[in-house]
Amino acid sequence: MKAIATVLIVMQLAACANIYEEHYNYRDGWRKGRVVQVATREQLSLRPDSDCTKGASADQQLALVSHAGAGSPVSHHVVLIPKNESFSAGDLIYVNIAHCDEPLVHRNAE
């Protein structure tokens, strides 16, 4: 009975991993990250490794996010925060570093 329960739990966890893979696939540019700062461009505390804020107005809220980078332990990326969305420093997110038109997505702790 315990063996069956264990198999069911493993299958359920594998299904959750597949959901992540389908919607926020690493090969499509999605990375797990964390919001470091929400600010206007002038208020940003550090220079990002990549920037997806072309055309942002001076008062547009931006999110500086950190994520595991290729070849470095942490990379920083800055993206626009849509006016109808809310993000705060410390929020766990998915960020697409390959396609600037993809918005940040909230994610749950693992």
C-alpha positions as CSV (number, residue, x, y, z in Angstrom):
1,M,0.0,0.0,0.0
2,K,2.9,2.4,0.8
3,A,4.5,1.5,-2.5
4,I,1.4,2.5,-4.4
5,A,1.1,5.8,-2.5
6,T,4.8,6.6,-3.2
7,V,4.3,5.9,-6.9
8,L,1.2,8.1,-7.0
9,I,3.1,11.0,-5.3
10,V,6.0,10.7,-7.6
11,M,3.7,10.7,-10.6
12,Q,1.9,13.8,-9.3
13,L,5.2,15.6,-8.8
14,A,6.3,14.7,-12.3
15,A,3.0,16.1,-13.7
16,C,3.7,19.5,-11.9
17,A,7.2,19.6,-13.4
18,N,5.7,19.1,-16.9
19,I,3.3,22.0,-16.4
20,Y,6.2,24.3,-15.7
21,E,8.0,22.9,-18.7
22,E,5.0,23.4,-21.0
23,H,4.3,27.0,-20.1
24,Y,7.6,28.4,-19.0
25,N,10.1,26.4,-20.9
26,Y,13.8,27.2,-20.4
27,R,14.5,26.7,-24.1
28,D,12.0,29.4,-24.8
29,G,13.9,31.9,-22.6
30,W,11.9,31.5,-19.3
31,R,13.9,31.6,-16.1
32,K,12.9,31.3,-12.5
33,G,13.9,34.5,-10.6
34,R,13.1,37.0,-7.9
35,V,12.2,40.6,-8.0
36,V,15.1,42.6,-6.5
37,Q,13.6,46.1,-6.9
38,V,10.6,47.9,-8.3
39,A,11.5,51.4,-9.4
40,T,11.6,54.0,-12.2
41,R,14.7,53.9,-14.4
42,E,16.4,56.7,-12.4
43,Q,15.8,54.9,-9.1
44,L,17.4,51.5,-10.2
45,S,20.1,50.5,-7.8
46,L,22.3,48.7,-10.3
47,R,22.8,48.3,-14.0
48,P,21.2,45.2,-15.4
49,D,22.8,42.6,-17.6
50,S,19.9,42.9,-20.0
51,D,17.1,45.5,-20.5
52,C,13.6,45.0,-21.9
53,T,12.3,48.5,-21.2
54,K,12.7,50.2,-24.6
55,G,10.2,53.0,-24.9
56,A,9.4,53.2,-21.1
57,S,8.2,56.6,-19.9
58,A,10.2,58.3,-17.1
59,D,7.6,57.4,-14.5
60,Q,7.0,53.8,-15.7
61,Q,7.5,51.2,-13.0
62,L,10.2,48.7,-13.8
63,A,11.2,45.4,-12.1
64,L,14.8,44.6,-11.6
65,V,14.9,40.8,-11.4
66,S,17.7,38.3,-10.6
67,H,17.9,34.9,-12.1
68,A,20.5,32.2,-12.6
69,G,22.6,33.2,-15.6
70,A,24.6,31.1,-18.1
71,G,28.2,31.2,-17.0
72,S,27.5,33.4,-13.9
73,P,25.8,32.6,-10.7
74,V,23.3,35.5,-11.0
75,S,22.2,37.8,-13.8
76,H,20.0,40.9,-13.6
77,H,17.3,41.7,-16.1
78,V,15.0,44.7,-16.1
79,V,11.4,44.6,-17.5
80,L,8.3,46.8,-17.6
81,I,5.6,46.2,-15.1
82,P,2.2,46.4,-16.8
83,K,0.0,49.0,-15.2
84,N,-2.6,46.4,-14.1
85,E,0.0,44.2,-12.4
86,S,1.7,44.5,-9.0
87,F,5.1,43.2,-8.0
88,S,7.2,43.8,-5.0
89,A,10.9,43.2,-4.0
90,G,11.2,39.6,-3.0
91,D,8.4,38.2,-5.2
92,L,9.2,34.9,-6.9
93,I,8.7,35.2,-10.7
94,Y,9.2,33.7,-14.1
95,V,11.0,36.1,-16.5
96,N,11.5,35.6,-20.2
97,I,15.0,36.8,-21.1
98,A,14.6,36.0,-24.8
99,H,11.3,37.8,-25.6
100,C,10.8,41.2,-24.1
101,D,7.1,41.2,-25.0
102,E,6.5,38.4,-22.4
103,P,5.3,39.9,-19.0
104,L,6.6,38.8,-15.6
105,V,4.6,35.9,-14.1
106,H,4.2,35.4,-10.4
107,R,5.3,31.9,-9.2
108,N,4.9,29.9,-6.0
109,A,7.8,28.7,-3.9
110,E,8.9,25.2,-4.6
